[in-house]
Amino acid sequence: MVPVVLLTGFLGSGKTTLLNRFMALRQERARWVEGPQPKLAILVNELGAVGIDAALLPPGAARQVELPGGCICCTLDENLEKSLGELLDAEPALEMVVIETTGIAEPLPILWTLGREPLSERVRLAAVVTVVDALEHERHRPLAPAVDAQVEQADVVVLSKLDLVGERAAERVDELVALVRENNRGAAVIAERGAGASARALARLLADPQLAGGRAFPSGGDRHTHDGDRHGFETLALPIDGTLDFEELTAQLEELPASYVRIKGICHAIDRSSGTDEPFWIAFHRVGARVSAEPLPSGSERVFPCVVALGTGLDADQLAACVRAAVITSGG
């Protein structure tokens, strides 16, 4: 049976960054090991009509099957079953499948899907890995029940962004561990500075024979339904036309209210703080009031430039005005 790792964590917690580092470790190992390498498959779930997270994963690092258009735990459990089944048929030599959920997904209904036939005859749940944002966790908890549900179902909790906490990192780890233990007394906690160190610790933990044996699928509901308001979040996606000044875009996005819980996007931009006036493709993020960016992998010229916001009371004109204010050249 193929082991499945469910990777969860609230909006902007750093799931994709951790997954990138995890895959980079596998690629590094492959350079030193002769012969065919076991395959890792990724299932990426996005909330919203436009997929961004899959574009941030290294091309060719794994077979990527993106599930756009909704939350796995709400509307895509049947799609997940179909996609995972097709993946297993196409890749019989899979070593592991990682399902990266959208940030507001609650793990339990996804686990019910994996535990039903026919998937239960083909896969086993190796671990639920939950990424907890060291900077924003307390602010996130009142926003959605998924924040605590993700921690509650975790086998492994990875504390992210500890390198941004500063001198009180050790104290912050103690605070976060105490919060985790409110909902989960048994999960392993990884508290490393930097995604690379966290990925190495996660790789070692997933290789542990106790975890490799897999955990039991939880018993419970046969199907997850709700009236569309359980998560309480809206999603808004807008195209981006032209080349942007990233410094101006940052200033504009920072002025948006806190009701914009998560913003992410892909654009062609100039970032003079990088030391060059040459435009390049970037992925940008706003989590809390912090805006950051990263270069996209080679070959990303084919991606669709856009911005996606998640939150409450979103205003398309307000978000579009932020982008317009940063445009340097149109149609770039």
Protein Blocks (a to p, Z undefined) as FASTA:
>chain_A
ZZddddeddehilpmmmmmmmmmmmmmmmmmpgcjddddddddddedjbdfklmmpcghk
accdddehiafklmmmmmmmmmmmmmmmmmmmbfbdcddddfkbcfklmmmmmmpcfklm
mbccfbdcddddfklmmmmmmmpmklmmmmmmpmbdcdehklmnommlmmmmmmmmmmmm
mmomkbccdddehjklmmmmmmmmmmpmklmnopaddeddfbdcdehlmnopacddddde
djddfklmmmmmmmpcfklmbacdddddddfknopabdcddddddehjbccdddddehil
mpccddddddehiafklmmmmmmmmpmbghZZ
